Amino acid sequence: MSSTVMATAQVAADATLGPGTKVWELAQIRERARLGASCVIGRGAYVGPGVLIGDNVKIQNYALVYEPARIADGVFVGPAAIFTNDHNPRAVAPDGSQKKAGDWAAVGVTVQEGASIGARAVCVAPVTVGAWAMVAAGAVVIRDVPAFALVAGNPARRIGWVGRAGVRLVESGPGLWRCPQTGELYTGDEDELKG
């Protein structure tokens, strides 16, 4: 199965698209970006140079994923979400001269397996979003997000836990959490959850 690229999308000649990956209208995939199998890159989305994306990833319309982001398998990136790459952004140096590409070191956002980033959320690099975590729409992530955490707000803070199904977990006893959809059990405390 080959990849599908719409006519108005821009894919760099040295970018790699896995089999079954679809790149929709007006999307831009930059140099050396590597996308796994069966990904969906929505209309107007941007994937920066050298970004690494796993299999079965969905990057929705107008999301901006700046280098050197790393996105694991099964991640969802909602519409208009942004992954930044400059912790101290400035257009000019202290002397007033315009900054050039080599005048700063890019820092990246890492999103681990199965995590979801809500619409218009902003992940301010450098941060890691843990496996199966969920970032609410409009959240501003400035600190690492633990695996299975549900975070919301500006700045984002943990408001609960979610399981692999994406459903908020319910406490079933001390250190025990249950998914109301699947019945799957998770163990942990207020800082960490394991499934």
C-alpha positions in Angstrom: 0.0 0.0 0.0 1.5 3.3 -1.0 1.1 6.7 0.6 -1.4 9.3 -0.7 -0.5 13.0 -1.1 -3.0 15.5 -2.3 -1.9 17.8 -5.2 -1.8 21.0 -3.1 0.3 19.4 -0.3 4.1 20.0 -0.2 6.2 17.1 0.7 10.0 17.5 0.7 11.9 15.2 -1.7 13.8 13.7 1.2 10.9 13.3 3.6 9.8 9.7 4.2 6.1 8.6 4.2 5.2 5.2 5.4 2.8 2.9 3.5 -0.9 4.0 3.8 0.0 7.5 5.1 -2.3 10.2 3.7 -1.3 13.9 3.4 -4.2 16.2 2.8 -4.6 19.6 1.0 -2.2 22.4 1.8 -0.2 20.3 4.4 3.5 20.8 4.4 6.0 18.0 5.3 9.6 19.4 5.5 13.0 18.0 4.8 14.1 14.8 6.5 10.8 14.3 8.3 9.9 10.7 8.8 6.3 9.5 9.1 5.4 5.9 9.8 2.7 3.8 8.3 -1.0 4.7 8.2 -0.7 8.3 9.4 -3.2 11.0 8.5 -1.8 14.6 8.1 -4.8 17.0 7.9 -5.4 20.0 5.8 -2.9 22.8 6.3 -0.9 20.9 8.9 2.8 21.6 9.2 5.5 19.0 10.0 9.0 20.5 10.5 12.4 19.4 9.3 13.6 16.1 10.8 10.4 15.5 12.9 9.9 11.8 13.6 6.4 10.4 13.6 5.4 6.8 14.4 2.7 4.6 12.9 -1.1 5.3 13.1 -0.6 9.0 14.1 -3.4 11.5 13.3 -2.3 15.2 13.0 -5.5 17.2 12.4 -6.1 20.3 10.3 -3.8 23.2 10.8 -1.7 21.6 13.6 1.9 22.9 13.7 4.6 20.4 14.7 8.0 22.1 14.8 11.3 20.4 14.8 12.8 18.5 16.6 9.5 17.0 17.8 9.2 13.2 18.4 5.7 11.6 18.2 5.3 7.9 19.0 2.8 5.4 17.6 -0.9 6.0 17.9 -0.8 9.6 18.9 -3.6 12.1 18.2 -2.8 15.8 17.6 -6.0 17.9 17.5 -6.8 20.7 15.1 -4.6 23.8 15.4 -2.5 22.3 18.2 1.0 23.7 18.4 4.3 22.1 19.4 6.8 25.0 19.9 10.6 24.6 19.6 12.2 27.7 21.0 12.2 28.1 24.8 13.4 31.8 24.6 12.0 33.2 21.3 13.4 36.4 20.0 13.4 37.9 16.5 16.6 40.0 17.3 19.8 39.6 19.3 20.5 42.0 22.2 22.3 44.3 19.8 19.2 44.6 17.7 20.5 42.5 14.8 18.1 40.0 13.2 18.6 36.5 14.5 19.4 33.8 12.0 18.6 30.1 12.0 22.0 29.2 13.6 21.6 31.7 16.5 19.5 29.4 18.6 19.2 25.7 19.5 15.8 24.1 18.8 14.2 22.2 21.7 11.5 19.7 21.1 8.2 18.2 22.3 8.1 14.5 22.8 4.7 12.7 22.8 4.7 9.1 23.8 2.5 6.2 22.6 -1.2 6.6 22.4 -1.3 10.1 23.9 -3.9 12.7 22.7 -3.3 16.5 22.3 -6.6 18.4 22.2 -7.6 21.1 19.7 -5.7 24.4 20.0 -3.5 23.0 22.8 0.0 24.4 23.0 3.0 22.3 24.1 5.8 24.6 25.0 9.1 22.8 24.4 10.9 21.2 26.0 8.2 18.9 27.4 7.3 15.2 27.3 3.6 14.1 27.2 3.5 10.6 28.7 2.0 7.5 27.1 -1.8 7.4 26.9 -2.1 10.9 28.5 -4.7 13.3 27.4 -4.2 17.1 27.0 -7.5 19.0 27.0 -8.4 21.4 24.2 -6.8 24.8 24.7 -4.4 23.6 27.4 -0.9 25.1 27.7 1.6 22.5 28.6 4.7 23.9 30.2 5.7 20.8 32.3 6.1 17.1 31.6 2.8 15.2 31.7 2.8 11.8 33.3 1.5 8.7 31.5 -2.3 8.3 31.7 -2.7 11.9 33.1 -5.6 14.1 32.1 -4.4 17.7 32.1 -6.2 21.0 31.4 -5.9 24.7 31.8 -3.2 27.4 31.5 -0.8 26.3 32.7 -1.9 22.7 32.3 -2.4 20.8 35.5 -3.6 17.2 36.2 -7.3 17.0 36.8 -7.6 13.2 36.7 -6.4 10.0 35.0 -7.5 8.4 31.7 -7.0 4.8 30.5 -6.1 3.5 27.1 -9.7 4.0 25.9 -9.4 7.7 26.6 -12.2 7.6 29.3 -11.7 9.2 32.6 -10.8 6.6 35.3 -12.8 6.2 38.5 -11.1 5.5 41.8 -11.9 2.0 43.0 -10.0 1.9 46.3 -6.6 3.1 47.6 -4.2 3.3 44.7 -6.6 1.5 42.4 -8.3 3.1 39.3 -10.8 1.4 36.9 -11.8 2.3 33.4 -15.6 2.5 33.3 -15.6 1.5 29.6 -13.3 -1.5 29.5 -13.0 -2.5 33.2 -9.2 -2.3 32.9 -7.5 -1.7 36.2 -4.6 0.8 36.9 -2.5 1.2 40.0 -0.7 4.3 41.3 -0.9 7.4 43.5 -1.4 11.1 42.9 1.8 11.4 41.0 2.0 8.3 38.8 -0.3 5.6 37.3 0.6 2.3 35.8 -1.6 0.1 33.6 
